[in-house]
Structures are given as structure tokens and as C-alpha cells.
Amino acid sequence: MIQSLWTGALRPLLKRPPALQVAALCHRDGDEGVEVLLVTSSSGRWILPKGWPIDGLSAAEAAKQEAWEEGGVKKGKTADTALGSFLTEKRFDNGSVIPCEIRVYSVTAKSVVDDFPEAHKRDRKWVPVAEAANLVDEPGLRDMLENFAAA
């Protein structure tokens, strides 16, 4: 009886929604068309600049802040509305894992600098959108980049 109550009614009520992070899909016009900015994660995977929401900033403003801190995008035009989102898992250094929704905002890069807060711990590169889609691991991000390329 208790087991069926747990699986039938209580478990869905107690399940937490995914944590929220915001990401910046930074883009610019390059020699081969539109390029996007990828940065390395702490584990060396290619990702978008992303982080947790920031008190006092909108989600779009927080994404732009991450673009600066992790990728050196000094000036840019950020869309107020997200391009979309995807679900993934956030892995912490201690080995724990939580479900996470990544809400992605478009940032048209106007000025990029080499001296930025996380320059010493991240690699970054600007690549054509199709190449970026092939470099990232998360299927949801790959789909978002493929859709961005088609737009």
C-alpha cells in the first residue's frame, strides 16, 4: 500500500524541477558566415558561456554577464527573449549530478577582448555554426545550434 502510494501519487509531487542556468549564444559575422563562440568547461568540453541566474539581473542580463566572464564579450546586443532551452545534467566537482534546464539567449558580439575574468582557465574559439554543432556534446545544444544555423 505505501509503495503504491509513493510511486502513484507522492513521488511526482516531491520531484524537484530542474535547476536553471542561463547561457549566451554569442555570434558575429565571420569570413565564412556566422560564427559562434564556444568556451571550454572545467572538464574540457566545448560549451556556451553559461552560469546560474544572478540576483538583480534579468536572465538575459545574466547570460550577457557570463559571455563577458567566460568568453571576453565586452559589448554585445542581447535579446530579451530566450532562443529556447534544453535539458541536461549538471555535474559538480564532488561527483553529484542534478537535472538542469539551460535557457539560451542570443548575444550579437560587438567587442571581444583577450583579457577577461576567466581567461586563465578557459579556452575559447569562434567557429562556424555547423562546426560548433559538431563540437558540443549535449544533444539539446547541438539541436539548438543546428536550428540557429538554419534560421
GUPA-891035 format. One line per field, with one value per atom (N, C-alpha, C): residue number from 0; residue in one letter; atom name; x, y negated, z. Coordinates in nm, 4 decimals. Each point is the difference from the previous one (the first is absolute). Example, Ala and Ser with C-alpha at 12.3 -4.5 7.8 and 13.67 -1.06 7.14 Angstrom:
k = (0 | 0 | 0 | 1 | 1 | 1) $
r = (A | A | A | S | S | S) $
a = (N | CA | C | N | CA | C) $
east = (1.3190 | -0.0890 | 0.0900 | -0.0350 | 0.0820 | -0.0770) $
north = (0.5690 | -0.1190 | -0.1200 | -0.1050 | -0.1190 | -0.1090) $
up = (0.7800 | 0.0000 | 0.0000 | -0.0720 | 0.0060 | 0.0730) $
This chain:
k = (0 | 0 | 0 | 1 | 1 | 1 | 2 | 2 | 2 | 3 | 3 | 3 | 4 | 4 | 4 | 5 | 5 | 5 | 6 | 6 | 6 | 7 | 7 | 7 | 8 | 8 | 8 | 9 | 9 | 9 | 10 | 10 | 10 | 11 | 11 | 11 | 12 | 12 | 12 | 13 | 13 | 13 | 14 | 14 | 14 | 15 | 15 | 15 | 16 | 16 | 16 | 17 | 17 | 17 | 18 | 18 | 18 | 19 | 19 | 19 | 20 | 20 | 20 | 21 | 21 | 21 | 22 | 22 | 22 | 23 | 23 | 23 | 24 | 24 | 24 | 25 | 25 | 25 | 26 | 26 | 26 | 27 | 27 | 27 | 28 | 28 | 28 | 29 | 29 | 29 | 30 | 30 | 30 | 31 | 31 | 31 | 32 | 32 | 32 | 33 | 33 | 33 | 34 | 34 | 34 | 35 | 35 | 35 | 36 | 36 | 36 | 37 | 37 | 37 | 38 | 38 | 38 | 39 | 39 | 39 | 40 | 40 | 40 | 41 | 41 | 41 | 42 | 42 | 42 | 43 | 43 | 43 | 44 | 44 | 44 | 45 | 45 | 45 | 46 | 46 | 46 | 47 | 47 | 47 | 48 | 48 | 48 | 49 | 49 | 49 | 50 | 50 | 50 | 51 | 51 | 51 | 52 | 52 | 52 | 53 | 53 | 53 | 54 | 54 | 54 | 55 | 55 | 55 | 56 | 56 | 56 | 57 | 57 | 57 | 58 | 58 | 58 | 59 | 59 | 59 | 60 | 60 | 60 | 61 | 61 | 61 | 62 | 62 | 62 | 63 | 63 | 63 | 64 | 64 | 64 | 65 | 65 | 65 | 66 | 66 | 66 | 67 | 67 | 67 | 68 | 68 | 68 | 69 | 69 | 69 | 70 | 70 | 70 | 71 | 71 | 71 | 72 | 72 | 72 | 73 | 73 | 73 | 74 | 74 | 74 | 75 | 75 | 75 | 76 | 76 | 76 | 77 | 77 | 77 | 78 | 78 | 78 | 79 | 79 | 79 | 80 | 80 | 80 | 81 | 81 | 81 | 82 | 82 | 82 | 83 | 83 | 83 | 84 | 84 | 84 | 85 | 85 | 85 | 86 | 86 | 86 | 87 | 87 | 87 | 88 | 88 | 88 | 89 | 89 | 89 | 90 | 90 | 90 | 91 | 91 | 91 | 92 | 92 | 92 | 93 | 93 | 93 | 94 | 94 | 94 | 95 | 95 | 95 | 96 | 96 | 96 | 97 | 97 | 97 | 98 | 98 | 98 | 99 | 99 | 99 | 100 | 100 | 100 | 101 | 101 | 101 | 102 | 102 | 102 | 103 | 103 | 103 | 104 | 104 | 104 | 105 | 105 | 105 | 106 | 106 | 106 | 107 | 107 | 107 | 108 | 108 | 108 | 109 | 109 | 109 | 110 | 110 | 110 | 111 | 111 | 111 | 112 | 112 | 112 | 113 | 113 | 113 | 114 | 114 | 114 | 115 | 115 | 115 | 116 | 116 | 116 | 117 | 117 | 117 | 118 | 118 | 118 | 119 | 119 | 119 | 120 | 120 | 120 | 121 | 121 | 121 | 122 | 122 | 122 | 123 | 123 | 123 | 124 | 124 | 124 | 125 | 125 | 125 | 126 | 126 | 126 | 127 | 127 | 127 | 128 | 128 | 128 | 129 | 129 | 129 | 130 | 130 | 130 | 131 | 131 | 131 | 132 | 132 | 132 | 133 | 133 | 133 | 134 | 134 | 134 | 135 | 135 | 135 | 136 | 136 | 136 | 137 | 137 | 137 | 138 | 138 | 138 | 139 | 139 | 139 | 140 | 140 | 140 | 141 | 141 | 141 | 142 | 142 | 142 | 143 | 143 | 143 | 144 | 144 | 144 | 145 | 145 | 145 | 146 | 146 | 146 | 147 | 147 | 147 | 148 | 148 | 148 | 149 | 149 | 149 | 150 | 150 | 150) $
r = (M | M | M | I | I | I | Q | Q | Q | S | S | S | L | L | L | W | W | W | T | T | T | G | G | G | A | A | A | L | L | L | R | R | R | P | P | P | L | L | L | L | L | L | K | K | K | R | R | R | P | P | P | P | P | P | A | A | A | L | L | L | Q | Q | Q | V | V | V | A | A | A | A | A | A | L | L | L | C | C | C | H | H | H | R | R | R | D | D | D | G | G | G | D | D | D | E | E | E | G | G | G | V | V | V | E | E | E | V | V | V | L | L | L | L | L | L | V | V | V | T | T | T | S | S | S | S | S | S | S | S | S | G | G | G | R | R | R | W | W | W | I | I | I | L | L | L | P | P | P | K | K | K | G | G | G | W | W | W | P | P | P | I | I | I | D | D | D | G | G | G | L | L | L | S | S | S | A | A | A | A | A | A | E | E | E | A | A | A | A | A | A | K | K | K | Q | Q | Q | E | E | E | A | A | A | W | W | W | E | E | E | E | E | E | G | G | G | G | G | G | V | V | V | K | K | K | K | K | K | G | G | G | K | K | K | T | T | T | A | A | A | D | D | D | T | T | T | A | A | A | L | L | L | G | G | G | S | S | S | F | F | F | L | L | L | T | T | T | E | E | E | K | K | K | R | R | R | F | F | F | D | D | D | N | N | N | G | G | G | S | S | S | V | V | V | I | I | I | P | P | P | C | C | C | E | E | E | I | I | I | R | R | R | V | V | V | Y | Y | Y | S | S | S | V | V | V | T | T | T | A | A | A | K | K | K | S | S | S | V | V | V | V | V | V | D | D | D | D | D | D | F | F | F | P | P | P | E | E | E | A | A | A | H | H | H | K | K | K | R | R | R | D | D | D | R | R | R | K | K | K | W | W | W | V | V | V | P | P | P | V | V | V | A | A | A | E | E | E | A | A | A | A | A | A | N | N | N | L | L | L | V | V | V | D | D | D | E | E | E | P | P | P | G | G | G | L | L | L | R | R | R | D | D | D | M | M | M | L | L | L | E | E | E | N | N | N | F | F | F | A | A | A | A | A | A | A | A | A) $
a = (N | CA | C | N | CA | C | N | CA | C | N | CA | C | N | CA | C | N | CA | C | N | CA | C | N | CA | C | N | CA | C | N | CA | C | N | CA | C | N | CA | C | N | CA | C | N | CA | C | N | CA | C | N | CA | C | N | CA | C | N | CA | C | N | CA | C | N | CA | C | N | CA | C | N | CA | C | N | CA | C | N | CA | C | N | CA | C | N | CA | C | N | CA | C | N | CA | C | N | CA | C | N | CA | C | N | CA | C | N | CA | C | N | CA | C | N | CA | C | N | CA | C | N | CA | C | N | CA | C | N | CA | C | N | CA | C | N | CA | C | N | CA | C | N | CA | C | N | CA | C | N | CA | C | N | CA | C | N | CA | C | N | CA | C | N | CA | C | N | CA | C | N | CA | C | N | CA | C | N | CA | C | N | CA | C | N | CA | C | N | CA | C | N | CA | C | N | CA | C | N | CA | C | N | CA | C | N | CA | C | N | CA | C | N | CA | C | N | CA | C | N | CA | C | N | CA | C | N | CA | C | N | CA | C | N | CA | C | N | CA | C | N | CA | C | N | CA | C | N | CA | C | N | CA | C | N | CA | C | N | CA | C | N | CA | C | N | CA | C | N | CA | C | N | CA | C | N | CA | C | N | CA | C | N | CA | C | N | CA | C | N | CA | C | N | CA | C | N | CA | C | N | CA | C | N | CA | C | N | CA | C | N | CA | C | N | CA | C | N | CA | C | N | CA | C | N | CA | C | N | CA | C | N | CA | C | N | CA | C | N | CA | C | N | CA | C | N | CA | C | N | CA | C | N | CA | C | N | CA | C | N | CA | C | N | CA | C | N | CA | C | N | CA | C | N | CA | C | N | CA | C | N | CA | C | N | CA | C | N | CA | C | N | CA | C | N | CA | C | N | CA | C | N | CA | C | N | CA | C | N | CA | C | N | CA | C | N | CA | C | N | CA | C | N | CA | C | N | CA | C | N | CA | C | N | CA | C | N | CA | C | N | CA | C | N | CA | C | N | CA | C | N | CA | C | N | CA | C | N | CA | C | N | CA | C | N | CA | C | N | CA | C | N | CA | C | N | CA | C | N | CA | C | N | CA | C | N | CA | C | N | CA | C | N | CA | C | N | CA | C | N | CA | C | N | CA | C | N | CA | C | N | CA | C | N | CA | C | N | CA | C | N | CA | C | N | CA | C) $
east = (0.0823 | -0.0823 | 0.0865 | 0.0974 | 0.0859 | 0.0819 | 0.0532 | 0.0794 | -0.0832 | -0.1233 | -0.0829 | -0.0399 | -0.0200 | -0.0289 | 0.1198 | 0.1217 | 0.1227 | 0.0177 | -0.0085 | 0.0230 | -0.1168 | -0.1199 | -0.1166 | -0.0297 | 0.0072 | -0.0455 | 0.1077 | 0.0772 | 0.0927 | 0.1291 | 0.0575 | 0.1299 | -0.0016 | -0.0990 | -0.0011 | -0.0125 | -0.0693 | -0.0157 | 0.1286 | 0.0838 | 0.1224 | 0.1212 | -0.0152 | 0.1109 | 0.0245 | 0.1235 | 0.0362 | 0.0044 | -0.0357 | 0.0199 | 0.1501 | 0.0412 | 0.1427 | 0.0496 | 0.1261 | 0.0637 | 0.0098 | 0.0097 | 0.0070 | 0.1379 | 0.0571 | 0.1180 | -0.0316 | 0.0749 | -0.0167 | 0.1280 | -0.0152 | 0.1146 | -0.0090 | 0.1166 | 0.0085 | 0.0443 | -0.0834 | 0.0402 | 0.0537 | 0.1302 | 0.0650 | 0.0297 | -0.0305 | 0.0230 | 0.0476 | 0.0658 | 0.0519 | 0.0144 | 0.0166 | 0.0266 | 0.1484 | 0.0315 | 0.1387 | 0.0274 | 0.1206 | 0.0394 | -0.0832 | -0.0464 | -0.0757 | -0.1489 | -0.0481 | -0.1391 | -0.0083 | -0.1127 | -0.0217 | 0.0878 | 0.0677 | 0.0815 | -0.0607 | 0.0180 | -0.0440 | 0.1198 | -0.0129 | 0.1064 | -0.0219 | 0.1016 | 0.0004 | 0.1139 | -0.0236 | 0.1029 | 0.0103 | 0.1113 | 0.0139 | -0.0596 | -0.0589 | -0.0507 | 0.1178 | -0.0260 | 0.1069 | 0.0540 | -0.0794 | 0.0462 | 0.0554 | 0.0051 | 0.0589 | -0.0955 | -0.1304 | -0.0987 | -0.0304 | -0.0372 | -0.0406 | -0.1452 | -0.0262 | -0.1335 | -0.0198 | -0.1199 | -0.0265 | 0.0365 | 0.0366 | 0.0150 | -0.1331 | 0.0045 | -0.1250 | 0.0266 | -0.1081 | 0.0126 | -0.1370 | 0.0029 | -0.1232 | -0.0598 | -0.1320 | -0.0614 | 0.0701 | -0.0009 | 0.0677 | -0.1038 | -0.0020 | -0.0941 | 0.0147 | -0.1144 | -0.0012 | 0.0119 | 0.0273 | 0.0086 | -0.1088 | -0.0494 | -0.0918 | 0.0790 | -0.0688 | 0.0678 | 0.0866 | -0.0494 | 0.0779 | 0.1245 | -0.0133 | 0.1158 | 0.1026 | -0.0475 | 0.0914 | 0.0741 | -0.0680 | 0.0659 | 0.1089 | -0.0292 | 0.0998 | 0.1192 | -0.0244 | 0.1075 | 0.0892 | -0.0612 | 0.0778 | 0.0834 | -0.0560 | 0.0752 | 0.1265 | -0.0081 | 0.1159 | 0.0991 | -0.0499 | 0.0890 | 0.0701 | -0.0713 | 0.0544 | 0.0550 | -0.0429 | 0.0401 | 0.0581 | -0.0005 | 0.0601 | -0.0845 | -0.1310 | -0.0873 | -0.0287 | 0.0704 | -0.0053 | -0.1279 | -0.0364 | -0.1219 | -0.0790 | -0.1313 | -0.0853 | -0.1454 | -0.0801 | -0.1448 | -0.0648 | -0.0677 | -0.0620 | -0.1503 | -0.0546 | -0.1449 | -0.0652 | -0.1154 | -0.0722 | -0.0686 | -0.0332 | -0.0708 | 0.0972 | -0.0107 | 0.0880 | -0.0253 | 0.1071 | -0.0125 | -0.0724 | 0.0188 | -0.0582 | 0.0754 | -0.0249 | 0.0704 | 0.0160 | 0.0874 | 0.0173 | 0.0302 | -0.0274 | 0.0248 | 0.1302 | 0.0732 | 0.1253 | 0.0217 | 0.1146 | 0.0361 | 0.1191 | -0.0073 | 0.1103 | 0.0816 | 0.1271 | 0.0905 | 0.0886 | 0.0033 | 0.0810 | 0.1333 | 0.0973 | 0.1333 | -0.0026 | -0.0980 | -0.0077 | -0.0660 | -0.0389 | -0.0587 | -0.1517 | -0.0648 | -0.1463 | -0.0504 | -0.1204 | -0.0618 | -0.1439 | -0.0421 | -0.1393 | -0.0529 | -0.1311 | -0.0573 | 0.0039 | 0.0248 | 0.0144 | -0.0599 | -0.0767 | -0.0503 | 0.0945 | 0.0493 | 0.0864 | -0.0845 | -0.0233 | -0.0767 | 0.1010 | -0.0109 | 0.1013 | -0.0488 | 0.0869 | -0.0288 | 0.0994 | -0.0500 | 0.0833 | 0.0746 | 0.1314 | 0.0816 | 0.0781 | -0.0326 | 0.0756 | 0.1241 | 0.1162 | 0.1255 | 0.0437 | 0.0279 | 0.0474 | 0.1472 | 0.0464 | 0.1383 | 0.0445 | 0.1132 | 0.0544 | 0.1443 | 0.0363 | 0.1351 | 0.0674 | 0.1321 | 0.0762 | 0.0192 | -0.0154 | 0.0165 | -0.1381 | -0.0448 | -0.1316 | 0.0121 | -0.0965 | 0.0155 | 0.0439 | -0.0486 | 0.0331 | 0.0940 | 0.0725 | 0.0913 | 0.1057 | 0.0421 | 0.1066 | -0.0474 | -0.1314 | -0.0470 | -0.0911 | -0.0185 | -0.0847 | 0.0680 | -0.0217 | 0.0335 | -0.1278 | 0.0150 | -0.1176 | 0.0344 | -0.1047 | 0.0198 | -0.1298 | 0.0166 | -0.1110 | 0.0009 | -0.1127 | -0.0091 | -0.1320 | -0.0029 | -0.1277 | -0.1033 | -0.1255 | -0.1062 | -0.0031 | 0.0125 | -0.0057 | 0.1152 | 0.1175 | 0.1137 | -0.0257 | -0.0578 | -0.0318 | -0.0930 | -0.1000 | -0.0953 | 0.0714 | 0.1061 | 0.0753 | 0.0961 | 0.0344 | 0.0970 | -0.0616 | -0.1284 | -0.0620 | -0.0512 | -0.0058 | -0.0442 | -0.1509 | -0.0604 | -0.1411 | -0.0901 | -0.0845 | -0.0899 | -0.0921 | -0.0504 | -0.0892 | 0.0692 | 0.1242 | 0.0775 | 0.0313 | 0.0336 | 0.0271 | -0.1226 | -0.1185 | -0.1227 | -0.0233 | 0.0254 | -0.0210 | 0.0945 | 0.1262 | 0.0962 | -0.0395 | -0.0464 | -0.0441 | -0.1193 | -0.0935 | -0.1143 | 0.0433 | 0.0980 | 0.0514 | 0.0655 | 0.0722 | 0.0652 | -0.1021 | -0.1131 | -0.1018 | -0.0827 | 0.0025 | -0.0831 | 0.0565) $
north = (0.1198 | -0.1198 | -0.1259 | -0.0070 | -0.1184 | -0.0142 | 0.1096 | -0.0051 | -0.0538 | 0.0464 | -0.0468 | -0.1461 | -0.0438 | -0.1410 | -0.0858 | 0.0459 | -0.0737 | -0.0125 | 0.1104 | -0.0033 | -0.0625 | 0.0120 | -0.0505 | -0.1470 | -0.0467 | -0.1356 | -0.0920 | 0.0491 | -0.0886 | -0.0297 | 0.0990 | -0.0194 | -0.1142 | -0.0066 | -0.1124 | -0.1361 | -0.0052 | -0.1261 | -0.0456 | 0.0929 | -0.0326 | -0.0170 | 0.0344 | -0.0131 | -0.1482 | -0.0404 | -0.1394 | -0.0300 | -0.1223 | -0.0389 | -0.0145 | 0.0016 | -0.0148 | -0.1367 | -0.0062 | -0.1274 | -0.0819 | -0.1304 | -0.0877 | -0.0623 | 0.0080 | -0.0777 | -0.0799 | -0.1085 | -0.0831 | 0.0064 | -0.0030 | 0.0092 | -0.1077 | -0.0371 | -0.1003 | 0.0679 | -0.0080 | 0.0450 | -0.1249 | -0.0233 | -0.1179 | 0.0278 | -0.0960 | 0.0180 | -0.1295 | 0.0152 | -0.1144 | 0.0434 | -0.0971 | 0.0300 | 0.0299 | 0.1142 | 0.0400 | 0.0152 | 0.0405 | 0.0172 | 0.1050 | 0.1025 | 0.1096 | -0.0069 | -0.1172 | -0.0147 | -0.0208 | 0.0354 | -0.0206 | 0.0951 | -0.0562 | 0.0779 | -0.0100 | 0.1047 | -0.0022 | 0.0254 | -0.0472 | 0.0134 | 0.1248 | 0.0834 | 0.1137 | -0.0201 | 0.0434 | -0.0033 | 0.1399 | 0.0272 | 0.1301 | -0.0016 | 0.1117 | 0.0201 | 0.0384 | 0.0177 | 0.0406 | 0.1384 | 0.0796 | 0.1339 | 0.0029 | -0.1172 | -0.0080 | 0.0171 | 0.0157 | 0.0113 | -0.1380 | -0.0060 | -0.1270 | -0.0276 | -0.1199 | -0.0418 | -0.1471 | -0.0498 | -0.1432 | -0.0604 | -0.1284 | -0.0652 | 0.0100 | 0.0500 | 0.0173 | -0.0035 | -0.0217 | -0.0009 | -0.0105 | -0.0187 | -0.0097 | -0.1383 | -0.0132 | -0.1341 | -0.0877 | -0.1302 | -0.0951 | -0.0930 | -0.0076 | -0.0890 | -0.1426 | -0.0628 | -0.1367 | -0.0145 | 0.1094 | -0.0044 | 0.0876 | -0.0407 | 0.0870 | 0.1202 | 0.1017 | 0.1184 | -0.0388 | -0.0887 | -0.0438 | -0.0761 | -0.0850 | -0.0751 | 0.0935 | 0.1020 | 0.0977 | 0.0777 | 0.0342 | 0.0698 | -0.0884 | -0.1283 | -0.0934 | -0.0118 | 0.0023 | -0.0045 | 0.1238 | 0.1164 | 0.1229 | -0.0086 | -0.0621 | -0.0176 | -0.0820 | -0.0993 | -0.0812 | 0.0810 | 0.0594 | 0.0679 | 0.1210 | 0.0781 | 0.1252 | -0.0100 | -0.1028 | -0.0074 | -0.1308 | -0.1020 | -0.1272 | -0.0872 | 0.0261 | -0.0845 | -0.1262 | -0.1074 | -0.1252 | -0.0778 | -0.0066 | -0.0695 | 0.0894 | -0.0053 | 0.0796 | -0.0359 | 0.0372 | -0.0217 | 0.1326 | 0.0009 | 0.1223 | -0.0038 | 0.1066 | 0.0109 | 0.0158 | -0.0642 | 0.0095 | 0.1357 | 0.0626 | 0.1286 | 0.1119 | 0.1105 | 0.1141 | 0.0585 | 0.0469 | 0.0751 | 0.1308 | 0.0530 | 0.1275 | 0.0544 | 0.1256 | 0.0631 | 0.1480 | 0.0643 | 0.1432 | 0.0558 | 0.1280 | 0.0670 | 0.0780 | -0.0030 | 0.0735 | 0.0349 | 0.0519 | 0.0272 | -0.0871 | -0.0620 | -0.0780 | 0.0906 | 0.0131 | 0.0838 | -0.0908 | 0.0260 | -0.0789 | 0.0694 | -0.0766 | 0.0543 | 0.1143 | 0.0002 | 0.1058 | 0.1275 | 0.0004 | 0.1185 | 0.0013 | -0.0916 | -0.0017 | -0.0545 | 0.0417 | -0.0361 | -0.0420 | -0.1100 | -0.0438 | -0.0302 | 0.0174 | -0.0419 | -0.1526 | -0.0503 | -0.1439 | -0.0436 | -0.1073 | -0.0643 | -0.1139 | -0.0028 | -0.1083 | -0.0884 | -0.1227 | -0.0965 | -0.0857 | -0.0023 | -0.0595 | -0.1323 | -0.1020 | -0.1338 | -0.0360 | -0.0614 | -0.0455 | -0.1273 | -0.0018 | -0.1193 | -0.0293 | -0.1118 | -0.0433 | -0.0708 | 0.0615 | -0.0537 | -0.1218 | -0.1070 | -0.1246 | -0.0249 | 0.0421 | -0.0205 | 0.1185 | 0.0598 | 0.1154 | -0.0324 | 0.0304 | -0.0288 | 0.1284 | -0.0036 | 0.1168 | 0.0044 | -0.1131 | -0.0061 | -0.0031 | 0.1157 | 0.0110 | 0.0860 | -0.0043 | 0.0634 | 0.1467 | 0.0839 | 0.1426 | 0.0413 | -0.0971 | 0.0286 | 0.1030 | 0.0019 | 0.0916 | 0.1445 | 0.0214 | 0.1373 | 0.0535 | -0.0750 | 0.0457 | -0.0247 | 0.0930 | -0.0244 | -0.0502 | -0.0752 | -0.0455 | 0.0025 | 0.0138 | -0.0108 | -0.0389 | -0.0738 | -0.0378 | 0.0963 | 0.0641 | 0.0990 | -0.0172 | 0.0423 | -0.0006 | 0.0829 | -0.0377 | 0.0630 | 0.1514 | 0.0465 | 0.1440 | 0.0726 | -0.0604 | 0.0614 | 0.0035 | -0.1082 | -0.0047 | 0.1143 | 0.0255 | 0.1087 | 0.1348 | 0.0162 | 0.1260 | 0.0101 | -0.1121 | 0.0001 | 0.0200 | -0.0330 | 0.0091 | 0.1410 | 0.0355 | 0.1339 | 0.0100 | -0.1049 | 0.0069 | 0.0016 | 0.1045 | 0.0069 | -0.1213 | -0.0501 | -0.1159 | -0.1242 | -0.0200 | -0.1143 | 0.0193 | 0.1213 | 0.0289 | -0.0343 | 0.0432 | -0.0311 | -0.1503 | -0.0708 | -0.1444 | -0.0687 | 0.0437 | -0.0581 | 0.0318 | 0.1204 | 0.0351 | -0.0853 | -0.0240 | -0.0858 | -0.1455 | -0.0448 | -0.1363 | -0.0166 | 0.1018 | -0.0046 | -0.0064 | 0.0667 | 0.0052 | -0.1284 | -0.0800 | -0.1225 | -0.1112) $
up = (0.0000 | 0.0000 | 0.0000 | 0.0919 | 0.0070 | -0.1273 | -0.0522 | -0.1225 | -0.1162 | -0.0155 | -0.1105 | 0.0189 | 0.1217 | 0.0271 | -0.0392 | 0.0349 | -0.0317 | -0.1516 | -0.0723 | -0.1441 | -0.0753 | 0.0530 | -0.0717 | 0.0231 | 0.1231 | 0.0291 | 0.0576 | 0.0929 | 0.0704 | -0.0753 | -0.0632 | -0.0651 | -0.1015 | -0.0908 | -0.0951 | 0.0689 | 0.1136 | 0.0705 | 0.0671 | 0.0380 | 0.0713 | -0.0923 | -0.1254 | -0.0940 | -0.0284 | 0.0133 | -0.0235 | -0.1493 | -0.0372 | -0.1405 | -0.0249 | -0.1262 | -0.0274 | 0.0469 | 0.0383 | 0.0331 | -0.1291 | 0.0125 | -0.1173 | -0.0116 | -0.1196 | -0.0347 | -0.1251 | -0.0203 | -0.1186 | -0.0817 | -0.1313 | -0.0900 | -0.1065 | -0.0521 | -0.1064 | -0.1292 | -0.1012 | -0.1325 | -0.0702 | 0.0176 | -0.0567 | -0.1462 | -0.0856 | -0.1427 | -0.0628 | -0.1136 | -0.0770 | -0.1449 | -0.0866 | -0.1398 | -0.0156 | -0.0613 | -0.0231 | -0.1478 | -0.0317 | -0.1400 | -0.0716 | 0.0744 | -0.0599 | 0.0358 | 0.0368 | 0.0412 | 0.1498 | 0.0577 | 0.1432 | 0.0803 | 0.1003 | 0.0920 | 0.1398 | 0.0796 | 0.1389 | 0.0906 | 0.1223 | 0.0989 | 0.0847 | 0.0067 | 0.0915 | 0.0995 | 0.1224 | 0.1045 | 0.0592 | 0.0670 | 0.0624 | 0.1399 | 0.0358 | 0.1362 | 0.0891 | 0.1279 | 0.0919 | -0.0356 | -0.0705 | -0.0401 | -0.1431 | -0.0652 | -0.1334 | -0.1160 | 0.0282 | -0.1083 | -0.0569 | -0.1271 | -0.0616 | 0.0348 | 0.0519 | 0.0437 | -0.0346 | 0.0246 | -0.0049 | 0.1351 | 0.0043 | 0.1306 | 0.0745 | 0.1230 | 0.0746 | 0.1495 | 0.0742 | 0.1455 | 0.0652 | 0.1310 | 0.0785 | -0.0143 | 0.0177 | 0.0023 | 0.1046 | -0.0236 | 0.0874 | 0.0611 | 0.1333 | 0.0688 | -0.0537 | -0.0295 | -0.0478 | -0.1503 | -0.0716 | -0.1453 | -0.0608 | -0.1154 | -0.0732 | -0.0504 | -0.0455 | -0.0542 | -0.1197 | -0.0856 | -0.1164 | 0.0437 | 0.0995 | 0.0505 | 0.0637 | 0.0707 | 0.0605 | -0.1087 | -0.1085 | -0.1111 | -0.0599 | -0.0164 | -0.0536 | 0.0953 | 0.1293 | 0.0988 | -0.0127 | -0.0216 | -0.0198 | -0.1278 | -0.1051 | -0.1248 | 0.0253 | 0.0863 | 0.0357 | 0.0848 | 0.1080 | 0.0944 | -0.0605 | -0.0797 | -0.0522 | -0.1419 | -0.0752 | -0.1402 | -0.0471 | 0.0851 | -0.0383 | -0.0909 | -0.0076 | -0.0813 | 0.0820 | -0.0344 | 0.0767 | -0.0293 | -0.1279 | -0.0404 | -0.0929 | 0.0157 | -0.0860 | 0.0191 | -0.0950 | 0.0060 | 0.0372 | 0.1143 | 0.0503 | -0.0205 | -0.0540 | -0.0168 | 0.1370 | 0.0190 | 0.1267 | 0.0174 | -0.1111 | 0.0018 | -0.0359 | 0.0699 | -0.0258 | -0.1384 | -0.0632 | -0.1254 | 0.0245 | 0.1188 | 0.0383 | 0.1192 | 0.0305 | 0.1111 | -0.0297 | 0.0759 | -0.0112 | 0.1382 | 0.0155 | 0.1271 | -0.0074 | 0.1096 | 0.0103 | 0.1466 | 0.0311 | 0.1389 | 0.0370 | 0.1158 | 0.0538 | 0.0901 | -0.0329 | 0.0799 | 0.0843 | 0.1288 | 0.0915 | 0.0250 | 0.0466 | 0.0258 | 0.1013 | 0.0913 | 0.1021 | -0.0527 | -0.1289 | -0.0609 | -0.0041 | 0.0701 | -0.0022 | -0.1336 | -0.0342 | -0.1276 | 0.0266 | -0.0647 | 0.0100 | -0.1400 | -0.0212 | -0.1285 | -0.0093 | -0.1192 | -0.0176 | -0.1337 | 0.0042 | -0.1217 | -0.0332 | -0.1240 | -0.0463 | -0.0916 | 0.0426 | -0.0798 | -0.0764 | -0.1326 | -0.0865 | -0.0588 | 0.0119 | -0.0509 | -0.1098 | -0.1059 | -0.1105 | 0.0415 | -0.0251 | 0.0249 | -0.1280 | -0.0638 | -0.1168 | 0.0507 | -0.0196 | 0.0536 | -0.0796 | 0.0717 | -0.0624 | 0.0300 | 0.1192 | 0.0404 | 0.0852 | -0.0381 | 0.0715 | 0.0386 | 0.1254 | 0.0480 | 0.0486 | 0.0063 | 0.0443 | 0.1508 | 0.0674 | 0.1449 | 0.0640 | 0.0515 | 0.0618 | 0.1251 | 0.0908 | 0.1309 | -0.0002 | -0.0909 | 0.0029 | -0.1134 | -0.0556 | -0.1119 | 0.0369 | 0.1245 | 0.0442 | 0.0159 | 0.0044 | 0.0205 | -0.1093 | -0.1073 | -0.1101 | -0.1339 | -0.0918 | -0.1402 | -0.0652 | -0.1044 | -0.0754 | -0.1470 | -0.0809 | -0.1438 | -0.0673 | -0.1093 | -0.0863 | -0.1171 | -0.0239 | -0.1072 | -0.0752 | -0.1264 | -0.0716 | 0.0769 | -0.0111 | 0.0783 | -0.0206 | -0.1233 | -0.0271 | 0.0699 | 0.0024 | 0.0698 | 0.1507 | 0.0533 | 0.1434 | 0.0372 | -0.0839 | 0.0277 | 0.0071 | -0.0777 | 0.0017 | 0.1189 | 0.0610 | 0.1095 | 0.1383 | 0.0142 | 0.1328 | 0.0265 | 0.1286 | 0.0401 | 0.0238 | 0.0569 | 0.0393 | -0.1228 | -0.0146 | -0.1155 | -0.0111 | 0.1118 | -0.0042 | -0.0516 | 0.0384 | -0.0498 | -0.1474 | -0.0382 | -0.1414 | -0.0847 | 0.0448 | -0.0731 | -0.0089 | 0.1099 | 0.0009 | -0.0986 | -0.0046 | -0.0938 | -0.1445 | -0.0248 | -0.1354 | -0.0427 | 0.0925 | -0.0308 | -0.0201 | 0.0773 | -0.0142 | -0.1374 | -0.0446 | -0.1301 | -0.1124 | 0.0187 | -0.1053 | -0.0062 | 0.1049 | 0.0048 | -0.0840) $
